[in-house]
Amino acid sequence: MVGHLYKLDLLPEMNIHPVLHVDRLRKAAEPVPGQEEPDEQPIIVNGENK
């Protein structure tokens, strides 16, 4: 992020300018396949959940 701009790491084949204003970006409603993170199991230290 630079000021109110974000520089995106895009593939060279994508023919769009990689710098966008925050007004043009929004959080995705659902993750696309491959972006889903598995549920993390709790860390157990000396028999206690952390």
PyMOL Python script that loads the backbone (N, CA, C, O; Angstrom):
from pymol import cmd

cmd.read_pdbstr("""\
ATOM      1  N   MET A   1       0.849  -1.178   0.000  1.00  0.00           N
ATOM      2  CA  MET A   1       0.000   0.000   0.000  1.00  0.00           C
ATOM      3  C   MET A   1       0.885   1.228   0.000  1.00  0.00           C
ATOM      4  O   MET A   1       1.829   1.332   0.783  1.00  0.00           O
ATOM      5  N   VAL A   2       0.574   2.144  -0.874  1.00  0.00           N
ATOM      6  CA  VAL A   2       1.280   3.418  -0.945  1.00  0.00           C
ATOM      7  C   VAL A   2       0.223   4.505  -0.908  1.00  0.00           C
ATOM      8  O   VAL A   2      -0.494   4.701  -1.889  1.00  0.00           O
ATOM      9  N   GLY A   3       0.111   5.224   0.218  1.00  0.00           N
ATOM     10  CA  GLY A   3      -0.945   6.224   0.334  1.00  0.00           C
ATOM     11  C   GLY A   3      -2.293   5.550   0.286  1.00  0.00           C
ATOM     12  O   GLY A   3      -2.602   4.712   1.133  1.00  0.00           O
ATOM     13  N   HIS A   4      -3.104   5.907  -0.702  1.00  0.00           N
ATOM     14  CA  HIS A   4      -4.420   5.296  -0.881  1.00  0.00           C
ATOM     15  C   HIS A   4      -4.424   4.353  -2.074  1.00  0.00           C
ATOM     16  O   HIS A   4      -5.478   4.083  -2.650  1.00  0.00           O
ATOM     17  N   LEU A   5      -3.257   3.854  -2.446  1.00  0.00           N
ATOM     18  CA  LEU A   5      -3.130   2.974  -3.599  1.00  0.00           C
ATOM     19  C   LEU A   5      -2.576   1.622  -3.181  1.00  0.00           C
ATOM     20  O   LEU A   5      -1.811   1.521  -2.222  1.00  0.00           O
ATOM     21  N   TYR A   6      -2.969   0.585  -3.910  1.00  0.00           N
ATOM     22  CA  TYR A   6      -2.415  -0.748  -3.721  1.00  0.00           C
ATOM     23  C   TYR A   6      -1.807  -1.193  -5.037  1.00  0.00           C
ATOM     24  O   TYR A   6      -2.414  -1.044  -6.098  1.00  0.00           O
ATOM     25  N   LYS A   7      -0.605  -1.741  -4.960  1.00  0.00           N
ATOM     26  CA  LYS A   7       0.023  -2.333  -6.133  1.00  0.00           C
ATOM     27  C   LYS A   7      -0.187  -3.835  -6.045  1.00  0.00           C
ATOM     28  O   LYS A   7       0.264  -4.478  -5.097  1.00  0.00           O
ATOM     29  N   LEU A   8      -0.875  -4.395  -7.038  1.00  0.00           N
ATOM     30  CA  LEU A   8      -1.199  -5.809  -7.055  1.00  0.00           C
ATOM     31  C   LEU A   8      -0.106  -6.599  -7.756  1.00  0.00           C
ATOM     32  O   LEU A   8       0.499  -6.130  -8.720  1.00  0.00           O
ATOM     33  N   ASP A   9       0.136  -7.795  -7.263  1.00  0.00           N
ATOM     34  CA  ASP A   9       1.100  -8.701  -7.870  1.00  0.00           C
ATOM     35  C   ASP A   9       0.340  -9.556  -8.881  1.00  0.00           C
ATOM     36  O   ASP A   9      -0.230 -10.589  -8.529  1.00  0.00           O
ATOM     37  N   LEU A  10       0.337  -9.116 -10.138  1.00  0.00           N
ATOM     38  CA  LEU A  10      -0.443  -9.763 -11.187  1.00  0.00           C
ATOM     39  C   LEU A  10       0.455 -10.556 -12.134  1.00  0.00           C
ATOM     40  O   LEU A  10       1.658 -10.312 -12.236  1.00  0.00           O
ATOM     41  N   LEU A  11      -0.161 -11.502 -12.814  1.00  0.00           N
ATOM     42  CA  LEU A  11       0.558 -12.244 -13.850  1.00  0.00           C
ATOM     43  C   LEU A  11       0.870 -11.319 -15.014  1.00  0.00           C
ATOM     44  O   LEU A  11       0.087 -10.412 -15.296  1.00  0.00           O
ATOM     45  N   PRO A  12       1.985 -11.519 -15.695  1.00  0.00           N
ATOM     46  CA  PRO A  12       2.326 -10.667 -16.841  1.00  0.00           C
ATOM     47  C   PRO A  12       1.278 -10.720 -17.954  1.00  0.00           C
ATOM     48  O   PRO A  12       1.131  -9.761 -18.712  1.00  0.00           O
ATOM     49  N   GLU A  13       0.541 -11.850 -18.058  1.00  0.00           N
ATOM     50  CA  GLU A  13      -0.461 -11.993 -19.111  1.00  0.00           C
ATOM     51  C   GLU A  13      -1.685 -11.103 -18.880  1.00  0.00           C
ATOM     52  O   GLU A  13      -2.455 -10.854 -19.808  1.00  0.00           O
ATOM     53  N   MET A  14      -1.863 -10.631 -17.663  1.00  0.00           N
ATOM     54  CA  MET A  14      -3.018  -9.788 -17.349  1.00  0.00           C
ATOM     55  C   MET A  14      -2.712  -8.374 -17.823  1.00  0.00           C
ATOM     56  O   MET A  14      -1.771  -7.739 -17.346  1.00  0.00           O
ATOM     57  N   ASN A  15      -3.491  -7.901 -18.735  1.00  0.00           N
ATOM     58  CA  ASN A  15      -3.226  -6.605 -19.344  1.00  0.00           C
ATOM     59  C   ASN A  15      -3.992  -5.483 -18.650  1.00  0.00           C
ATOM     60  O   ASN A  15      -4.747  -4.752 -19.290  1.00  0.00           O
ATOM     61  N   ILE A  16      -3.796  -5.351 -17.349  1.00  0.00           N
ATOM     62  CA  ILE A  16      -4.383  -4.234 -16.630  1.00  0.00           C
ATOM     63  C   ILE A  16      -3.293  -3.581 -15.789  1.00  0.00           C
ATOM     64  O   ILE A  16      -2.297  -4.217 -15.444  1.00  0.00           O
ATOM     65  N   HIS A  17      -3.486  -2.328 -15.468  1.00  0.00           N
ATOM     66  CA  HIS A  17      -2.518  -1.597 -14.659  1.00  0.00           C
ATOM     67  C   HIS A  17      -2.540  -2.173 -13.244  1.00  0.00           C
ATOM     68  O   HIS A  17      -3.620  -2.349 -12.682  1.00  0.00           O
ATOM     69  N   PRO A  18      -1.372  -2.474 -12.645  1.00  0.00           N
ATOM     70  CA  PRO A  18      -1.352  -3.146 -11.346  1.00  0.00           C
ATOM     71  C   PRO A  18      -1.574  -2.237 -10.133  1.00  0.00           C
ATOM     72  O   PRO A  18      -1.622  -2.736  -9.008  1.00  0.00           O
ATOM     73  N   VAL A  19      -1.711  -0.921 -10.323  1.00  0.00           N
ATOM     74  CA  VAL A  19      -1.897  -0.012  -9.197  1.00  0.00           C
ATOM     75  C   VAL A  19      -3.339   0.478  -9.197  1.00  0.00           C
ATOM     76  O   VAL A  19      -3.807   1.065 -10.172  1.00  0.00           O
ATOM     77  N   LEU A  20      -4.047   0.225  -8.074  1.00  0.00           N
ATOM     78  CA  LEU A  20      -5.458   0.580  -7.976  1.00  0.00           C
ATOM     79  C   LEU A  20      -5.715   1.394  -6.713  1.00  0.00           C
ATOM     80  O   LEU A  20      -5.060   1.190  -5.691  1.00  0.00           O
ATOM     81  N   HIS A  21      -6.666   2.311  -6.789  1.00  0.00           N
ATOM     82  CA  HIS A  21      -7.090   3.095  -5.627  1.00  0.00           C
ATOM     83  C   HIS A  21      -7.962   2.211  -4.750  1.00  0.00           C
ATOM     84  O   HIS A  21      -8.645   1.319  -5.253  1.00  0.00           O
ATOM     85  N   VAL A  22      -7.946   2.450  -3.441  1.00  0.00           N
ATOM     86  CA  VAL A  22      -8.728   1.620  -2.523  1.00  0.00           C
ATOM     87  C   VAL A  22     -10.218   1.637  -2.838  1.00  0.00           C
ATOM     88  O   VAL A  22     -10.916   0.678  -2.506  1.00  0.00           O
ATOM     89  N   ASP A  23     -10.727   2.685  -3.463  1.00  0.00           N
ATOM     90  CA  ASP A  23     -12.137   2.739  -3.841  1.00  0.00           C
ATOM     91  C   ASP A  23     -12.503   1.652  -4.856  1.00  0.00           C
ATOM     92  O   ASP A  23     -13.670   1.278  -4.970  1.00  0.00           O
ATOM     93  N   ARG A  24     -11.521   1.152  -5.585  1.00  0.00           N
ATOM     94  CA  ARG A  24     -11.765   0.140  -6.612  1.00  0.00           C
ATOM     95  C   ARG A  24     -11.643  -1.282  -6.075  1.00  0.00           C
ATOM     96  O   ARG A  24     -11.903  -2.236  -6.809  1.00  0.00           O
ATOM     97  N   LEU A  25     -11.255  -1.443  -4.819  1.00  0.00           N
ATOM     98  CA  LEU A  25     -11.046  -2.763  -4.242  1.00  0.00           C
ATOM     99  C   LEU A  25     -12.108  -3.049  -3.189  1.00  0.00           C
ATOM    100  O   LEU A  25     -12.587  -2.141  -2.510  1.00  0.00           O
ATOM    101  N   ARG A  26     -12.467  -4.318  -3.065  1.00  0.00           N
ATOM    102  CA  ARG A  26     -13.366  -4.740  -1.998  1.00  0.00           C
ATOM    103  C   ARG A  26     -13.015  -6.166  -1.614  1.00  0.00           C
ATOM    104  O   ARG A  26     -12.463  -6.920  -2.416  1.00  0.00           O
ATOM    105  N   LYS A  27     -13.337  -6.525  -0.391  1.00  0.00           N
ATOM    106  CA  LYS A  27     -13.037  -7.856   0.108  1.00  0.00           C
ATOM    107  C   LYS A  27     -13.979  -8.859  -0.551  1.00  0.00           C
ATOM    108  O   LYS A  27     -15.171  -8.591  -0.701  1.00  0.00           O
ATOM    109  N   ALA A  28     -13.453  -9.993  -0.935  1.00  0.00           N
ATOM    110  CA  ALA A  28     -14.265 -11.036  -1.563  1.00  0.00           C
ATOM    111  C   ALA A  28     -15.228 -11.619  -0.540  1.00  0.00           C
ATOM    112  O   ALA A  28     -14.871 -11.798   0.625  1.00  0.00           O
ATOM    113  N   ALA A  29     -16.456 -11.916  -0.978  1.00  0.00           N
ATOM    114  CA  ALA A  29     -17.461 -12.481  -0.085  1.00  0.00           C
ATOM    115  C   ALA A  29     -17.108 -13.913   0.298  1.00  0.00           C
ATOM    116  O   ALA A  29     -17.244 -14.298   1.459  1.00  0.00           O
ATOM    117  N   GLU A  30     -16.668 -14.683  -0.648  1.00  0.00           N
ATOM    118  CA  GLU A  30     -16.296 -16.078  -0.430  1.00  0.00           C
ATOM    119  C   GLU A  30     -14.905 -16.312  -1.011  1.00  0.00           C
ATOM    120  O   GLU A  30     -14.578 -15.759  -2.061  1.00  0.00           O
ATOM    121  N   PRO A  31     -14.077 -17.124  -0.344  1.00  0.00           N
ATOM    122  CA  PRO A  31     -12.756 -17.409  -0.915  1.00  0.00           C
ATOM    123  C   PRO A  31     -12.888 -18.259  -2.188  1.00  0.00           C
ATOM    124  O   PRO A  31     -13.789 -19.090  -2.307  1.00  0.00           O
ATOM    125  N   VAL A  32     -11.996 -18.035  -3.104  1.00  0.00           N
ATOM    126  CA  VAL A  32     -11.982 -18.849  -4.320  1.00  0.00           C
ATOM    127  C   VAL A  32     -11.297 -20.168  -3.998  1.00  0.00           C
ATOM    128  O   VAL A  32     -10.556 -20.242  -3.018  1.00  0.00           O
ATOM    129  N   PRO A  33     -11.523 -21.218  -4.797  1.00  0.00           N
ATOM    130  CA  PRO A  33     -10.878 -22.503  -4.527  1.00  0.00           C
ATOM    131  C   PRO A  33      -9.364 -22.337  -4.412  1.00  0.00           C
ATOM    132  O   PRO A  33      -8.741 -21.646  -5.219  1.00  0.00           O
ATOM    133  N   GLY A  34      -8.794 -22.967  -3.419  1.00  0.00           N
ATOM    134  CA  GLY A  34      -7.360 -22.871  -3.182  1.00  0.00           C
ATOM    135  C   GLY A  34      -7.004 -21.819  -2.153  1.00  0.00           C
ATOM    136  O   GLY A  34      -5.879 -21.812  -1.653  1.00  0.00           O
ATOM    137  N   GLN A  35      -7.931 -20.926  -1.819  1.00  0.00           N
ATOM    138  CA  GLN A  35      -7.670 -19.906  -0.818  1.00  0.00           C
ATOM    139  C   GLN A  35      -8.251 -20.271   0.540  1.00  0.00           C
ATOM    140  O   GLN A  35      -7.992 -19.587   1.530  1.00  0.00           O
ATOM    141  N   GLU A  36      -9.027 -21.332   0.594  1.00  0.00           N
ATOM    142  CA  GLU A  36      -9.648 -21.729   1.843  1.00  0.00           C
ATOM    143  C   GLU A  36      -8.586 -22.293   2.784  1.00  0.00           C
ATOM    144  O   GLU A  36      -7.794 -23.151   2.396  1.00  0.00           O
ATOM    145  N   GLU A  37      -8.578 -21.811   4.002  1.00  0.00           N
ATOM    146  CA  GLU A  37      -7.624 -22.286   4.991  1.00  0.00           C
ATOM    147  C   GLU A  37      -8.293 -23.356   5.848  1.00  0.00           C
ATOM    148  O   GLU A  37      -9.443 -23.197   6.256  1.00  0.00           O
ATOM    149  N   PRO A  38      -7.580 -24.442   6.122  1.00  0.00           N
ATOM    150  CA  PRO A  38      -8.168 -25.488   6.964  1.00  0.00           C
ATOM    151  C   PRO A  38      -8.338 -24.980   8.397  1.00  0.00           C
ATOM    152  O   PRO A  38      -7.600 -24.110   8.860  1.00  0.00           O
ATOM    153  N   ASP A  39      -9.335 -25.551   9.085  1.00  0.00           N
ATOM    154  CA  ASP A  39      -9.524 -25.185  10.486  1.00  0.00           C
ATOM    155  C   ASP A  39      -8.289 -25.591  11.274  1.00  0.00           C
ATOM    156  O   ASP A  39      -7.809 -26.719  11.157  1.00  0.00           O
ATOM    157  N   GLU A  40      -7.775 -24.660  12.084  1.00  0.00           N
ATOM    158  CA  GLU A  40      -6.588 -24.945  12.872  1.00  0.00           C
ATOM    159  C   GLU A  40      -6.978 -25.646  14.159  1.00  0.00           C
ATOM    160  O   GLU A  40      -7.958 -25.286  14.810  1.00  0.00           O
ATOM    161  N   GLN A  41      -6.198 -26.645  14.511  1.00  0.00           N
ATOM    162  CA  GLN A  41      -6.395 -27.344  15.765  1.00  0.00           C
ATOM    163  C   GLN A  41      -5.732 -26.533  16.884  1.00  0.00           C
ATOM    164  O   GLN A  41      -4.721 -25.868  16.657  1.00  0.00           O
ATOM    165  N   PRO A  42      -6.303 -26.590  18.092  1.00  0.00           N
ATOM    166  CA  PRO A  42      -5.678 -25.837  19.192  1.00  0.00           C
ATOM    167  C   PRO A  42      -4.302 -26.411  19.516  1.00  0.00           C
ATOM    168  O   PRO A  42      -4.055 -27.608  19.368  1.00  0.00           O
ATOM    169  N   ILE A  43      -3.418 -25.528  19.960  1.00  0.00           N
ATOM    170  CA  ILE A  43      -2.077 -25.949  20.374  1.00  0.00           C
ATOM    171  C   ILE A  43      -2.168 -26.390  21.830  1.00  0.00           C
ATOM    172  O   ILE A  43      -2.651 -25.642  22.680  1.00  0.00           O
ATOM    173  N   ILE A  44      -1.710 -27.589  22.115  1.00  0.00           N
ATOM    174  CA  ILE A  44      -1.764 -28.118  23.474  1.00  0.00           C
ATOM    175  C   ILE A  44      -0.353 -28.126  24.039  1.00  0.00           C
ATOM    176  O   ILE A  44       0.550 -28.763  23.497  1.00  0.00           O
ATOM    177  N   VAL A  45      -0.182 -27.394  25.157  1.00  0.00           N
ATOM    178  CA  VAL A  45       1.112 -27.315  25.844  1.00  0.00           C
ATOM    179  C   VAL A  45       0.892 -27.805  27.263  1.00  0.00           C
ATOM    180  O   VAL A  45       0.078 -27.252  28.002  1.00  0.00           O
ATOM    181  N   ASN A  46       1.618 -28.842  27.637  1.00  0.00           N
ATOM    182  CA  ASN A  46       1.490 -29.430  28.988  1.00  0.00           C
ATOM    183  C   ASN A  46       0.041 -29.734  29.351  1.00  0.00           C
ATOM    184  O   ASN A  46      -0.383 -29.498  30.482  1.00  0.00           O
ATOM    185  N   GLY A  47      -0.721 -30.261  28.384  1.00  0.00           N
ATOM    186  CA  GLY A  47      -2.102 -30.648  28.627  1.00  0.00           C
ATOM    187  C   GLY A  47      -3.098 -29.508  28.610  1.00  0.00           C
ATOM    188  O   GLY A  47      -4.275 -29.743  28.882  1.00  0.00           O
ATOM    189  N   GLU A  48      -2.686 -28.265  28.301  1.00  0.00           N
ATOM    190  CA  GLU A  48      -3.581 -27.125  28.276  1.00  0.00           C
ATOM    191  C   GLU A  48      -3.706 -26.575  26.852  1.00  0.00           C
ATOM    192  O   GLU A  48      -2.726 -26.521  26.109  1.00  0.00           O
ATOM    193  N   ASN A  49      -4.921 -26.168  26.484  1.00  0.00           N
ATOM    194  CA  ASN A  49      -5.128 -25.533  25.172  1.00  0.00           C
ATOM    195  C   ASN A  49      -4.593 -24.111  25.205  1.00  0.00           C
ATOM    196  O   ASN A  49      -4.798 -23.390  26.181  1.00  0.00           O
ATOM    197  N   LYS A  50      -3.915 -23.710  24.153  1.00  0.00           N
ATOM    198  CA  LYS A  50      -3.395 -22.340  24.019  1.00  0.00           C
ATOM    199  C   LYS A  50      -4.021 -21.680  22.834  1.00  0.00           C
ATOM    200  O   LYS A  50      -3.721 -20.522  22.542  1.00  0.00           O
TER     201      LYS A  50
END
""", "prot")
cmd.dss("prot")
cmd.show_as("cartoon", "prot")
cmd.util.cbc("prot")
cmd.orient("prot")
